[in-house]
Each structure stands twice: as structure tokens, then as C-alpha cells.
Amino acid sequence: MEFYRRVVSSLKQIIIEVHHWLTGKALPLLTDSCDQI
């Protein structure tokens, strides 16, 4: 159970960092790929 909590908190950290990176640096890229889909 402890291991599971650790994994979940790590995943949350990664998701938050990726979200900041996407919104901060790659927003035009993100909208471009959304338009293409």
C-alpha cells in the first residue's frame, strides 16, 4: 500500500511538471496538434 501511494504521488508530480511545461513552453505546438486531429 505504501508503495502504491509513493507511485501515485510521483505520477502527480510528473503530471504537474509536464502540465507546467506544456502550458509554459509548448502551448502553440499543443494547439497545432489539436487542430490537426
mmJSON file of the N, C-alpha and C atoms, coordinates in Angstrom:
{"data_MODEL":{"atom_site":{
"group_PDB":["ATOM","ATOM","ATOM","ATOM","ATOM","ATOM","ATOM","ATOM","ATOM","ATOM","ATOM","ATOM","ATOM","ATOM","ATOM","ATOM","ATOM","ATOM","ATOM","ATOM","ATOM","ATOM","ATOM","ATOM","ATOM","ATOM","ATOM","ATOM","ATOM","ATOM","ATOM","ATOM","ATOM","ATOM","ATOM","ATOM","ATOM","ATOM","ATOM","ATOM","ATOM","ATOM","ATOM","ATOM","ATOM","ATOM","ATOM","ATOM","ATOM","ATOM","ATOM","ATOM","ATOM","ATOM","ATOM","ATOM","ATOM","ATOM","ATOM","ATOM","ATOM","ATOM","ATOM","ATOM","ATOM","ATOM","ATOM","ATOM","ATOM","ATOM","ATOM","ATOM","ATOM","ATOM","ATOM","ATOM","ATOM","ATOM","ATOM","ATOM","ATOM","ATOM","ATOM","ATOM","ATOM","ATOM","ATOM","ATOM","ATOM","ATOM","ATOM","ATOM","ATOM","ATOM","ATOM","ATOM","ATOM","ATOM","ATOM","ATOM","ATOM","ATOM","ATOM","ATOM","ATOM","ATOM","ATOM","ATOM","ATOM","ATOM","ATOM"],
"id":[1,2,3,4,5,6,7,8,9,10,11,12,13,14,15,16,17,18,19,20,21,22,23,24,25,26,27,28,29,30,31,32,33,34,35,36,37,38,39,40,41,42,43,44,45,46,47,48,49,50,51,52,53,54,55,56,57,58,59,60,61,62,63,64,65,66,67,68,69,70,71,72,73,74,75,76,77,78,79,80,81,82,83,84,85,86,87,88,89,90,91,92,93,94,95,96,97,98,99,100,101,102,103,104,105,106,107,108,109,110,111],
"type_symbol":["N","C","C","N","C","C","N","C","C","N","C","C","N","C","C","N","C","C","N","C","C","N","C","C","N","C","C","N","C","C","N","C","C","N","C","C","N","C","C","N","C","C","N","C","C","N","C","C","N","C","C","N","C","C","N","C","C","N","C","C","N","C","C","N","C","C","N","C","C","N","C","C","N","C","C","N","C","C","N","C","C","N","C","C","N","C","C","N","C","C","N","C","C","N","C","C","N","C","C","N","C","C","N","C","C","N","C","C","N","C","C"],
"label_atom_id":["N","CA","C","N","CA","C","N","CA","C","N","CA","C","N","CA","C","N","CA","C","N","CA","C","N","CA","C","N","CA","C","N","CA","C","N","CA","C","N","CA","C","N","CA","C","N","CA","C","N","CA","C","N","CA","C","N","CA","C","N","CA","C","N","CA","C","N","CA","C","N","CA","C","N","CA","C","N","CA","C","N","CA","C","N","CA","C","N","CA","C","N","CA","C","N","CA","C","N","CA","C","N","CA","C","N","CA","C","N","CA","C","N","CA","C","N","CA","C","N","CA","C","N","CA","C","N","CA","C"],
"label_alt_id":[null,null,null,null,null,null,null,null,null,null,null,null,null,null,null,null,null,null,null,null,null,null,null,null,null,null,null,null,null,null,null,null,null,null,null,null,null,null,null,null,null,null,null,null,null,null,null,null,null,null,null,null,null,null,null,null,null,null,null,null,null,null,null,null,null,null,null,null,null,null,null,null,null,null,null,null,null,null,null,null,null,null,null,null,null,null,null,null,null,null,null,null,null,null,null,null,null,null,null,null,null,null,null,null,null,null,null,null,null,null,null],
"label_comp_id":["MET","MET","MET","GLU","GLU","GLU","PHE","PHE","PHE","TYR","TYR","TYR","ARG","ARG","ARG","ARG","ARG","ARG","VAL","VAL","VAL","VAL","VAL","VAL","SER","SER","SER","SER","SER","SER","LEU","LEU","LEU","LYS","LYS","LYS","GLN","GLN","GLN","ILE","ILE","ILE","ILE","ILE","ILE","ILE","ILE","ILE","GLU","GLU","GLU","VAL","VAL","VAL","HIS","HIS","HIS","HIS","HIS","HIS","TRP","TRP","TRP","LEU","LEU","LEU","THR","THR","THR","GLY","GLY","GLY","LYS","LYS","LYS","ALA","ALA","ALA","LEU","LEU","LEU","PRO","PRO","PRO","LEU","LEU","LEU","LEU","LEU","LEU","THR","THR","THR","ASP","ASP","ASP","SER","SER","SER","CYS","CYS","CYS","ASP","ASP","ASP","GLN","GLN","GLN","ILE","ILE","ILE"],
"label_asym_id":["A","A","A","A","A","A","A","A","A","A","A","A","A","A","A","A","A","A","A","A","A","A","A","A","A","A","A","A","A","A","A","A","A","A","A","A","A","A","A","A","A","A","A","A","A","A","A","A","A","A","A","A","A","A","A","A","A","A","A","A","A","A","A","A","A","A","A","A","A","A","A","A","A","A","A","A","A","A","A","A","A","A","A","A","A","A","A","A","A","A","A","A","A","A","A","A","A","A","A","A","A","A","A","A","A","A","A","A","A","A","A"],
"label_entity_id":["1","1","1","1","1","1","1","1","1","1","1","1","1","1","1","1","1","1","1","1","1","1","1","1","1","1","1","1","1","1","1","1","1","1","1","1","1","1","1","1","1","1","1","1","1","1","1","1","1","1","1","1","1","1","1","1","1","1","1","1","1","1","1","1","1","1","1","1","1","1","1","1","1","1","1","1","1","1","1","1","1","1","1","1","1","1","1","1","1","1","1","1","1","1","1","1","1","1","1","1","1","1","1","1","1","1","1","1","1","1","1"],
"label_seq_id":[1,1,1,2,2,2,3,3,3,4,4,4,5,5,5,6,6,6,7,7,7,8,8,8,9,9,9,10,10,10,11,11,11,12,12,12,13,13,13,14,14,14,15,15,15,16,16,16,17,17,17,18,18,18,19,19,19,20,20,20,21,21,21,22,22,22,23,23,23,24,24,24,25,25,25,26,26,26,27,27,27,28,28,28,29,29,29,30,30,30,31,31,31,32,32,32,33,33,33,34,34,34,35,35,35,36,36,36,37,37,37],
"pdbx_PDB_ins_code":[null,null,null,null,null,null,null,null,null,null,null,null,null,null,null,null,null,null,null,null,null,null,null,null,null,null,null,null,null,null,null,null,null,null,null,null,null,null,null,null,null,null,null,null,null,null,null,null,null,null,null,null,null,null,null,null,null,null,null,null,null,null,null,null,null,null,null,null,null,null,null,null,null,null,null,null,null,null,null,null,null,null,null,null,null,null,null,null,null,null,null,null,null,null,null,null,null,null,null,null,null,null,null,null,null,null,null,null,null,null,null],
"Cartn_x":[0.837,0.0,0.869,1.927,2.841,3.489,3.86,4.477,3.511,2.253,1.223,1.091,1.066,0.961,2.149,3.323,4.529,4.466,3.999,3.885,2.886,1.748,0.712,1.22,1.916,2.424,3.486,4.294,5.291,4.611,3.564,2.823,2.203,1.625,1.035,2.095,3.282,4.378,4.749,4.869,5.243,4.184,2.914,1.818,1.824,2.032,2.067,3.218,4.4,5.557,5.328,4.781,4.506,3.478,2.458,1.42,2.012,2.878,3.53,4.371,5.094,5.963,5.132,4.036,3.185,2.555,1.984,1.315,2.329,3.535,4.545,5.267,5.719,6.629,5.989,5.126,4.7,3.23,2.697,1.279,0.947,1.709,1.415,1.496,2.506,2.668,1.451,0.983,-0.17,-1.414,-1.659,-2.847,-2.727,-1.516,-1.316,-1.701,-1.237,-1.563,-3.043,-3.676,-5.118,-5.883,-5.416,-6.08,-5.953,-4.805,-4.563,-5.447,-5.743,-6.508,-7.94],
"Cartn_y":[-1.214,0.0,1.259,1.219,2.365,2.611,1.515,1.616,2.27,1.866,2.422,3.925,4.346,5.792,6.542,5.934,6.598,6.771,5.722,5.775,6.845,6.9,7.878,9.298,9.541,10.895,11.263,10.296,10.554,10.888,10.146,10.405,11.793,12.171,13.515,14.576,14.386,15.337,15.461,14.319,14.309,15.006,14.696,15.308,16.821,17.279,18.723,19.37,18.737,19.31,19.351,18.268,18.212,19.271,19.433,20.428,21.833,22.132,23.445,23.64,22.582,22.687,22.918,22.176,22.327,23.714,24.169,25.467,26.598,26.392,27.445,27.552,26.402,26.452,25.985,24.975,24.287,24.517,25.645,25.893,26.009,26.766,26.835,25.449,24.669,23.314,22.467,22.606,21.833,22.181,23.466,23.872,23.423,23.441,22.975,21.512,20.674,19.254,19.017,19.843,19.708,20.055,21.062,21.453,20.351,19.681,18.64,17.423,17.113,15.894,15.983],
"Cartn_z":[0.0,0.0,0.0,0.805,0.871,-0.492,-1.146,-2.474,-3.461,-3.394,-4.283,-4.081,-2.814,-2.529,-3.094,-2.963,-3.455,-4.969,-5.653,-7.112,-7.536,-6.852,-7.189,-6.991,-5.882,-5.642,-6.678,-7.082,-8.123,-9.44,-9.763,-11.0,-10.976,-9.842,-9.73,-9.975,-9.373,-9.542,-11.016,-11.681,-13.099,-13.939,-13.667,-14.427,-14.251,-13.009,-12.743,-13.515,-13.481,-14.178,-15.683,-16.221,-17.662,-18.042,-17.2,-17.467,-17.486,-16.504,-16.48,-17.736,-18.133,-19.302,-20.559,-20.682,-21.864,-21.915,-20.816,-20.814,-20.938,-20.392,-20.414,-21.744,-22.287,-23.427,-24.728,-24.651,-25.874,-26.197,-25.763,-25.997,-27.491,-28.299,-29.734,-30.383,-29.998,-30.517,-30.173,-28.939,-28.471,-29.28,-29.5,-30.254,-31.708,-32.262,-33.638,-33.776,-32.84,-32.942,-32.693,-31.869,-31.646,-32.923,-33.65,-34.896,-35.95,-35.974,-36.976,-36.745,-35.505,-35.175,-35.697],
"occupancy":[1.0,1.0,1.0,1.0,1.0,1.0,1.0,1.0,1.0,1.0,1.0,1.0,1.0,1.0,1.0,1.0,1.0,1.0,1.0,1.0,1.0,1.0,1.0,1.0,1.0,1.0,1.0,1.0,1.0,1.0,1.0,1.0,1.0,1.0,1.0,1.0,1.0,1.0,1.0,1.0,1.0,1.0,1.0,1.0,1.0,1.0,1.0,1.0,1.0,1.0,1.0,1.0,1.0,1.0,1.0,1.0,1.0,1.0,1.0,1.0,1.0,1.0,1.0,1.0,1.0,1.0,1.0,1.0,1.0,1.0,1.0,1.0,1.0,1.0,1.0,1.0,1.0,1.0,1.0,1.0,1.0,1.0,1.0,1.0,1.0,1.0,1.0,1.0,1.0,1.0,1.0,1.0,1.0,1.0,1.0,1.0,1.0,1.0,1.0,1.0,1.0,1.0,1.0,1.0,1.0,1.0,1.0,1.0,1.0,1.0,1.0],
"B_iso_or_equiv":[0.0,0.0,0.0,0.0,0.0,0.0,0.0,0.0,0.0,0.0,0.0,0.0,0.0,0.0,0.0,0.0,0.0,0.0,0.0,0.0,0.0,0.0,0.0,0.0,0.0,0.0,0.0,0.0,0.0,0.0,0.0,0.0,0.0,0.0,0.0,0.0,0.0,0.0,0.0,0.0,0.0,0.0,0.0,0.0,0.0,0.0,0.0,0.0,0.0,0.0,0.0,0.0,0.0,0.0,0.0,0.0,0.0,0.0,0.0,0.0,0.0,0.0,0.0,0.0,0.0,0.0,0.0,0.0,0.0,0.0,0.0,0.0,0.0,0.0,0.0,0.0,0.0,0.0,0.0,0.0,0.0,0.0,0.0,0.0,0.0,0.0,0.0,0.0,0.0,0.0,0.0,0.0,0.0,0.0,0.0,0.0,0.0,0.0,0.0,0.0,0.0,0.0,0.0,0.0,0.0,0.0,0.0,0.0,0.0,0.0,0.0],
"pdbx_formal_charge":[null,null,null,null,null,null,null,null,null,null,null,null,null,null,null,null,null,null,null,null,null,null,null,null,null,null,null,null,null,null,null,null,null,null,null,null,null,null,null,null,null,null,null,null,null,null,null,null,null,null,null,null,null,null,null,null,null,null,null,null,null,null,null,null,null,null,null,null,null,null,null,null,null,null,null,null,null,null,null,null,null,null,null,null,null,null,null,null,null,null,null,null,null,null,null,null,null,null,null,null,null,null,null,null,null,null,null,null,null,null,null],
"auth_seq_id":[1,1,1,2,2,2,3,3,3,4,4,4,5,5,5,6,6,6,7,7,7,8,8,8,9,9,9,10,10,10,11,11,11,12,12,12,13,13,13,14,14,14,15,15,15,16,16,16,17,17,17,18,18,18,19,19,19,20,20,20,21,21,21,22,22,22,23,23,23,24,24,24,25,25,25,26,26,26,27,27,27,28,28,28,29,29,29,30,30,30,31,31,31,32,32,32,33,33,33,34,34,34,35,35,35,36,36,36,37,37,37],
"auth_comp_id":["MET","MET","MET","GLU","GLU","GLU","PHE","PHE","PHE","TYR","TYR","TYR","ARG","ARG","ARG","ARG","ARG","ARG","VAL","VAL","VAL","VAL","VAL","VAL","SER","SER","SER","SER","SER","SER","LEU","LEU","LEU","LYS","LYS","LYS","GLN","GLN","GLN","ILE","ILE","ILE","ILE","ILE","ILE","ILE","ILE","ILE","GLU","GLU","GLU","VAL","VAL","VAL","HIS","HIS","HIS","HIS","HIS","HIS","TRP","TRP","TRP","LEU","LEU","LEU","THR","THR","THR","GLY","GLY","GLY","LYS","LYS","LYS","ALA","ALA","ALA","LEU","LEU","LEU","PRO","PRO","PRO","LEU","LEU","LEU","LEU","LEU","LEU","THR","THR","THR","ASP","ASP","ASP","SER","SER","SER","CYS","CYS","CYS","ASP","ASP","ASP","GLN","GLN","GLN","ILE","ILE","ILE"],
"auth_asym_id":["A","A","A","A","A","A","A","A","A","A","A","A","A","A","A","A","A","A","A","A","A","A","A","A","A","A","A","A","A","A","A","A","A","A","A","A","A","A","A","A","A","A","A","A","A","A","A","A","A","A","A","A","A","A","A","A","A","A","A","A","A","A","A","A","A","A","A","A","A","A","A","A","A","A","A","A","A","A","A","A","A","A","A","A","A","A","A","A","A","A","A","A","A","A","A","A","A","A","A","A","A","A","A","A","A","A","A","A","A","A","A"],
"auth_atom_id":["N","CA","C","N","CA","C","N","CA","C","N","CA","C","N","CA","C","N","CA","C","N","CA","C","N","CA","C","N","CA","C","N","CA","C","N","CA","C","N","CA","C","N","CA","C","N","CA","C","N","CA","C","N","CA","C","N","CA","C","N","CA","C","N","CA","C","N","CA","C","N","CA","C","N","CA","C","N","CA","C","N","CA","C","N","CA","C","N","CA","C","N","CA","C","N","CA","C","N","CA","C","N","CA","C","N","CA","C","N","CA","C","N","CA","C","N","CA","C","N","CA","C","N","CA","C","N","CA","C"],
"pdbx_PDB_model_num":[1,1,1,1,1,1,1,1,1,1,1,1,1,1,1,1,1,1,1,1,1,1,1,1,1,1,1,1,1,1,1,1,1,1,1,1,1,1,1,1,1,1,1,1,1,1,1,1,1,1,1,1,1,1,1,1,1,1,1,1,1,1,1,1,1,1,1,1,1,1,1,1,1,1,1,1,1,1,1,1,1,1,1,1,1,1,1,1,1,1,1,1,1,1,1,1,1,1,1,1,1,1,1,1,1,1,1,1,1,1,1]
}}}
